[in-house]
Amino acid sequence: MAKILLDCDPGLDDALALLLAHGDPDIDLVAVTTVGGNVSLANTTRNALRLREYLGFDAVPIAAGAEGPLTRPAANAEHVHGAEGLGTVRLPEAELAASELSAVDLIIREIDAAPGEVHLVATGPLTNIALTIRRDPSIVERVASFVIMGGSFTRGNATPAAEFNIFADPEAAEIVFAAGWTVVMVGLDLTLQAIADAEILARMAELGPVGTDLAVPLATFWTNPDDAEWRGQAVHDVCAVAHVTHPELFQSRRARVEVETAGHHTTGMTVVDFASAEPNAIVPVRLDVDGFWDYALGAWGMVGRVDRAGTIGGVDPRA
């Protein structure tokens, strides 16, 4: 069983990534940490807490982390995720509180409790991870793997050059890529292959309440009116979690990744050199799309009705 610690900023696709990490019986979700990104830290933390109780992983600790970037003003993606972060989904208020530990403290505690066993997955800006490295640089030697959703080797989405998670805190990303570990960079070029098109949405709807009340609304909230070939929303962050347990679904290449922090037009760009003799990253480039969706939908379908008010089957979260 793979132990995963998920650092995230829920967020439509972060919520779907949490659903996968909880639903896959081969994943032991040991902790969740939150960061300001898609929406404010208050909202990303509130969403994580609500999802924990709605889905029923109450024993998993959740800790809040950085409100904003190391040095820059905060950016957000409310235009994509909605003002609160979960689009039209409205979950019951959480009764359980967040941990009194900071995100950095919780990350260090969980990794030290099982050195070499915890897969650290980051699906938001990398601020919490950079602060953890600053506190304890040796942490990079004690993780089983480190996977991010972020970056690209072609074009961005926050700007023509930069993907949002890297653009939101490029200085943190620079620290993370230079830390001496191998970063699995699941970037836009890969995640844009994981599209929730009409066929996939129909399969989601067959999952019961977890599909109709949660997954489908999360996977359909955002559309791009400027894309004449729009087929559906990508589930970016789900790909990062999937890489931990099913790396065979990804065709990857080793590369050297550097983060641009000073470019007038290119701040936040991940400069990817596939020919480097000194790689610091593994970059997935091609996805087994059918295999990916079979896995994700199968795991989501494992999250059945929980017999109590405010959880799956208890309320309509869109009400």
Buried (B, 14 or more C-beta within 10 A) or exposed (E): EBBBBBBBBBBBBBBBBBBBBBBBEEBBBBBBBBBBBBBBBEBBBBBBBBBBBBBBBEEBBBBBBBEBBBEBEBBBBEEBBBEBBBBEBBBBEBEEEBBEBBBBBBBBBBBEEBEEBBBBBBBBBBBBBBBBBEEBEEBBEBBBBBBBBBBBBEEBBBBEBBBBBBBBBBBBBBBBBBBEBEBBBBBBBBBBBBBBEEEBBEBBEEBBBBBBBBBBBBBBBBEEEEEEEEEBBBBBBBBBBBBBBBBEBBEBBEBBBBBBBEBEEBBBBBBBBEEBEEBBBBBBBEBBEEBBBBBBBEBBBBBBEBEEEBBBBBBEBBE
